[in-house]
Amino acid sequence: MKKLPSPVSLPSLSKYVSAPALLHQVRQAFEQVPDPRRYGQQFSLPDVLMSGLAVFGLKYPSLLKFDEQRNESTIRANLKALYGVELAPCDTQLRAVLDRVDPAELRTPFVRIHQRLDQKHFLEEFLFLGSCLISIDGTGQFSSTRVHCPECCVRHHRHGEIGYYHQLLGAVMVHPDQAQVLPLFPEAITYQDGATKNDCEMNASKRLLPQLRKAFPDWPLRVVEDSLSANGPHLKLLKELNIGYIISVKPDGQESLFSEVDQCRVRGETSEFEDLGTDGILRGYRWINQIPLNKSHPDILVNFLDYWEIRDGKEFNFS
């Protein structure tokens, strides 16, 4: 990723980023996914995968609604023209086939599309502070007290009811001046084979981050994460992978860090200033570099920034 002297115009990229072009690239990648079924199936695996994608692309509220309309002439024409689907499966068949596909096999379209965008210098419009900012956070996908599978995480409620759920750890490329975000491949948060505890965001990040670095070895990555990630093992992993970070922290979760900052401030070792903007908002900044993360990991030195705004008599803090 070398910075171009001038931005790339979107019209010149239309043949790469238009909906038909992107769907064609996805289709090509899906054609390389190993089919876990035996030969002679009614529906090809690429058709099944593209049908699943069409449920989202055509904004169907459910698989059942897709099933009800998949054979209508207009829908069949769209499926054929945009998604290359000759014959779409019903919702039961769609679930049965997709359940057998390894989610890791579906990373290829994400990687290929972003590699192509990188080759065409489109991603340089997303560089910020010399890096690609990757926002990482967990999100829920499914929750039920009745329907579940072997990979569901389990939650025991106080009243005795058992809940089953699926989550994923999402990763998207962001930029403060860009309205769009570019999704990278996610990592499923599911019950792991041989595990005695539920999977979690931290465990999922241990799987996701090395895969992101492997997929994009030359990208200057910098993750943007919440305070859950401000821990020694996670920061060591980021350093090993040569991935920078911007992590929000809170006093109640990082007492040692904030105590160290307060002591540095008393000793006059922090830099600080405030500025009253023309909009009437008072903005303040305090920072100090190379201080220990916490008492458990004094060898991990971090740069700390505290930012506050005072507007309409209320103070807002970001650290």
N, C-alpha and C positions, 0 to 999 in steps of 0.2 A: 504494500500500500504506500505508494509515493504520491505526495500531494501534487495535483495538477496545477498548472499556472492559471487555469480558468475552469469554472464548473462545467460539467458535462450537461448538455441540454437534454431534457426528457424526450423530445421528439426523436432524437437519434437513438434512444433506447427503447422505443415503442415496440420493436420487433422482439425485444427480450423480456419486457415487463408487462406487455398487454396480457389480458386474461387468457386468450387462446394460446399465447406463447408459453406462459407459465404452466398452464394445464398440460400442454404438450410435453414439457420437460418433466412434469410429475408423472405423466403416463409412461414415458420412457424409463424412468427410474422404477416404477412399479412393475414393469415388465421384467425386471431383473430380480425381483423378490422371489425367493424359493417358495414353491407351492407345497404346503404340508400335506396336501391330499394326494390320492392316487390319480392316475390319468383317467381321461374319459368323463370329466365332470361337465355338467350342463352349463355352468358359468365359469368363465376363465377368471383366474385370480386378479389380473389387472382390471377386469370389468367390475369385480366385487369391490376392490379397493377404490376405484374411481367412483362407484356408486355411493360408497360411504362418504367420500369427499363431497359428492354432489348434494348430499343431505344438508351439509353446512353451506356450500356455495350457493345453493338455490333457496336457502333459508327456510327449510322445513322445520316445523316445531317438534316433530317426532318421526321415528322410523315408520310408525303406523301410517302417518299422513303421507309419507313418501310412497309407501306400499300401495295406498289407495289411488295414487295418481301416476305411478310410474309407467303405466301402459297407455296413458292418454297421448294422443298424437303429438301435441305441442311439447309435452315433457319428453317423450321419446326422441323427438327431433333435437331438443336441447342436449339431451344426454349423448346423442350420437355426434352432434356437431362440436360441442365443447369438450366433452369428457371421453369421446371415443367409445362409448358403451354400446355394444350391440344388443345386449339383453341384460336388463337389470334384475337382480334377485329380489324376492320378497323379503320382508323384515326378518322373518325367522331364519331364512337361508343366509341373509346378510350377517346376522349375529353369529350363526354357527361357524361360518368361514372365518370371519374376522377374529373370533376368539382364539383361533389356532395360529394366527400369525404373530410372530415375535415382534413386539413394538420396536425393537432396535433396528429391524429391517426397514422401518419407515423413516429412518433418519436421512437416508440417501437423497430424497428430493430436496430437503432443506439444504443439505451440504452443496449439492450440485448447483442449485439456483443461486446461492450466495457466492459460490466460487465464480459463477458466470458474471454476476453483478460486480464482483471485485475486479475481474479481468477487464470489464468495461468501465472501470473507475467510478461506478455509481456510488459505492460505499464511502468514497472519500467525502461525500456530502454529509456523512454521519460521524466523521472524526471530530472529537471534542477533547481539548487538552492533550492532543496528540494520540488519543486512544479511541477505540470502539467501546462505548459505554454499553455494558450488558446488564440490564436489570433482571435480577433473579428473585423469584418469590414463589411460595406455594399457593395452590388454589384447589378448591374442592371440585370433584367431578360427579360424585354419586354418593347417596346416603339412603339407607333403608333399614328397617327393623325386621324385614322378612326376606327380601331377595339378597342373596350373597353368593360369592364364589370362593374357591380356595385361596385366592390372592387378596381378598378383602382384609383391610385392617379392622380390628374389633374394638368397640368402645362399650364398657360396662357402665350403665347408668346407676345412679344411687337407688332408684326405685326398683332395680332388678332387671330392667329391660336391657337387651343387648342390641347395639347398633352396629351396622356394617357400613364401611365407607371406602371410597377410592379418592386419592388426591394425586396431583402431579406437581412437579417443580418446573415452572416455566422460565424460559430465558428469552428476552427480546432485546434487540439493539435499539437504543433510544438516543435522542439528541434534544437538548432544551429548546432549540429553535426549529425543530422539525415536527410537524403535526402527525406524521406517520411513525409507526414503529415496525421493525422488521423481526418477525418471530424466528428464533432458532429452534432446534428440536428440543422437546421437553424430556424429562425423566419421570417415569411413573413412581409414585410412592405407594408400594403395595407390600403385602405380607411376603417376606422373603423365605425361601426354602431353608429349613433348619433353624430359623430364628425363633426365639422365645418371646420377643417383644415386637410391638408394631414398628413398622418402618417410619421414618421421619424425614423432615426436610434436610437435616444435617447429613444423614446417611445417604439420601438421594444426591446431595451436592457432591459427596465423595465419588459418586459414579458419574455424575453429569460433567463436572469440571474437567476431568482428564479426557473425556470424550470430546468436549468442545475444543480443547487444546489440540487434540489429535486431528480433529477435522479441519481446524484452521491454525496450522502450526506457525504461520508467519504474521498473523494478525496481532496488533498491539492491543490486547484485551485489558479492560478494566471493569470489574464487576461493581454494581451498585446494589447494596443489600441492606436489610434491616438489622437491628441490634442483636438478633439471634446469632448472627455470623461473627460477632466481635469476640471470638474465642481463639485461644492459642493454636490448637490443632488445625483449625480452618485456615488461619492466616499462614501457618507453615505450609499447608498444601498449596495455597495460592502462590507463595514464594517459589516453591518447587516447580510449579507450572509456569512461572514467569507471567503471572496475571496480577495486575494492579487492583486496587480496591478503593471504594468510597463507601464507608459503612456508617450508618447513623447509630448513635449510642445514647443511652439514657442514664441519668444518675442512679436510679434504683437498680439498674442491671450491671453497671460498671462502677461500683463505688470506689474501688481502688484507683481507677483511672482518673475520676473526677477529683478525688482527694489529692492526687499527685498534681493535677492542674491547679487546684486551689493553693497548694504549697508553693508552686512555682510562681503563681501570681503574687503571693505575699512577698516572695523574695525578689520580685521585679524581673522575673525571667521571661514573662510572656509579653507578646506584642499586642497592643489593643488600641482601637480608636472608634469613634462614633461619628456619624455624618447625618445631618438633617437634610433630607431631600426636598426638592421643590414641590413634591407631592404631599409634604407635611409628615412623612414617615421618618422616624428616627431609626437608623440602622447602625448596629454595633458589631464589631468583629474582635475576636480574641483568638490568638493561635500560639502554639509552641511546637517545635519539632523535636523528634527523637526522644520521646519519653516512654517509660516502660508501659506495656499494655496492662499488666496487673502484677500482683505479687507472685502468682503462680508461674508467670512467664516473663520475668524481668529481662530476659534476653531478646524479647520481641519489642523493638522500638518503633513507635508509631508517631505520625504527625497529627496533632489535634487542632480542630477548628471549631470555635463556638460562635454562632451568629444569632443575633436577636433583632427583632423589629418591635417598635412601640408605635401603635396606631390606634386612634380612637380611645386612648387611655388604657389599652390592653397590650400586654407583652407576649410575644411569641418567640420561642427558642428552638434552635436547630443546632445539633452538635454532631 
